Amino acid sequence: MTAVAGNNGLFSLGSLNDSTGWLPLFGIVDDPCFGITGTFVGTITLQTSNQSDAVKDKTSSIATYTVPVGSVAVPRIAARWFRLIMTAYTSGTAYVGVGKANCAGQDSIPVSLSPQMQTNSPVGDEF
């Protein structure tokens, strides 16, 4: 996962298993949105999880994308966390932009969401 410098909420996925990192769905009022742009040959999967551990082993795959898509909503009731991950990769780079809530089907306004730190500790148990 690479956050794109100077672009809030934009991540580049350019190899197998690249992901946005786990982004929060809890504590927000409306469904956040995302869009996928770029020229790529591969599959991007939208995954959710309710685990508080940063390294999650219980996930659900709720949608896959093989082409760029406009603004799509992530239902905040689906789980506590979500990410987009490149589950099949041949070539190119996909750009995933996280947008403001309630903008599905519209031009989204980018937001800055920081992914959860990648550790094996449960959230709140950091030293």
Secondary structure as GFF3:
##gff-version 3
##sequence-region A 1 127
A	DSSP	beta_strand	2	3	.	.	.	ID=ss1
A	DSSP	beta_strand	10	13	.	.	.	ID=ss2
A	DSSP	beta_strand	23	24	.	.	.	ID=ss3
A	DSSP	beta_strand	33	49	.	.	.	ID=ss4
A	DSSP	beta_strand	60	65	.	.	.	ID=ss5
A	DSSP	beta_strand	69	73	.	.	.	ID=ss6
A	DSSP	beta_strand	81	99	.	.	.	ID=ss7
###
